[in-house]
Amino acid sequence: MNKRYIIGAFIIIVFLVVGFYAFVDSKVEYSNFQYATESQKKCQVKGTWVKEKKSGFDPQTNKFTFYMVDENKTEMKVVLDGAEPNNFKMAESIVAKGKIKDGYFHASEVLTKCPSKYEGDGEDVKKSSM
């Protein structure tokens, strides 16, 4: 075989392997705190912020800490690398991406879902149809 074909085949195989590992590493599944504890893999946990518990940003460690309850009513401390996410205090639900480490959920990213200002309560539709 020609040397160029061997080198070309080798480069293609390397790109396929790197692409496969990048895909597997970026795949993050939804779960709850119990599954995240058992699997020790990176997951996404959907839940709500526990407003009654202390939360805040520590500028010395650059970490934002809060408590969250998942959809199975399991409560856990969440520590996010970075500042408080935008609209955090207005959020109706939160998705934290990360994994369990040292007894708490270590989040690399926190997404917030805020109530939409475009959704009505249904009263406006009833009034306009009369």
N, C-alpha and C positions, 0 to 999 in steps of 0.2 A: 504494500500500500504506500501511497505517496505520503510524505511527511506532513504536508499541509492538511490532508484529510484527518490524520491522527490528531494534530494540534487542534483543528476545528472541532472534532468530536469531543475532545477533552474539555475545551472551553464551553461547549454546549452542555455537557454533563455537569460541570461546575455551576453554571448558571441555573440549571434545573434544581440542583441540590440546595443552593442558596435560596432560591425562590420558594421551595417547599418548606424550609425551616422558617423563613420569614412569614409565610402564611400560617403555619402551625402556631408560631409565637404570637401572632396578632389575633388569633381566634380567642375571644373571651365570651364565655357563656353566662347567661343569667342564672342565678341561684339564690339561696338564702344563706344566713350566717351558719347554720348547722352544716350544710354541704360544703361551704367554704372552709370550715374548720376541719372537716374530715378529709377533703381532697388536697388541701395545701396548694391548690393551683390558683392562678389569677382568675377572678370572677367579677361579675357585675351583680350587685345586690341592690334591689329596689326597696325603698321604704320611706318612712317619714321621720322628720327631726323631732326629738323629744325636747320640747321647749322648756320643760320644767327643770332639766338638768343643765349644769354649767357648760357653756361653750365659749370659745374665744381663740384669738390668735396670739401666739407667743413670738414676738419679733426676734428674740435671741436664737430660737431654734428654727424659725421660719415655718412653723407648723400651726395649722388650724385644727382644733379639737372640738368634737361634738358627740352627742349620743343619738343613735338612730334605732328605730324599730323596723324590722323587716316585715314582709307580708305574713309570716307565721307568728308574729308577735314576739319575736326574740329580740331583746335589746342588747346593743353592743356599743362600746366606745369606738369612734372612728377618728383616726388621725390622718389629716391630709397634708402632704408636702406642699406648702404654699399658703397663700392668703385665703380669706373667706371668699367663696364663689359669689359671683354677681347674683342678686335677687335671692340669696339664701334665706333670708328671713321671711320672704313672701312665698316661698316654694310650697306647693301642695304635696309634692313628692320629690324624692331624691334618688339618684342612681349613683352609687359609689363603686368605682373600679379599683380593684386591688386584691390583696390577700391577707389572711390572718397571720399575724406575726407578734410574738410576745404577749398573747392574750387579748389583743385588740385588732381591729380591722385597719390595716395600713393602706390608705387610699392614695393612688397616684393621680386620680382624677375624680371630681365630683360634678355631676350634672344636675341641674335643678329644673323642675317643671312647674312653672307658675300658672296661676289661673289666667285664662285668656280674657283680654278686655273686649273681645269680639263676641264672646258667648253670653247670651242673655239668659234670664231665668225662665223664659217661656211666656211671661206675662205680656211682653210687648207684642208677641205674635198673636196672642189671643185678642188683644185690644184692636190690633190693626185689621183683623179678619172680620170684625163685627160691623 
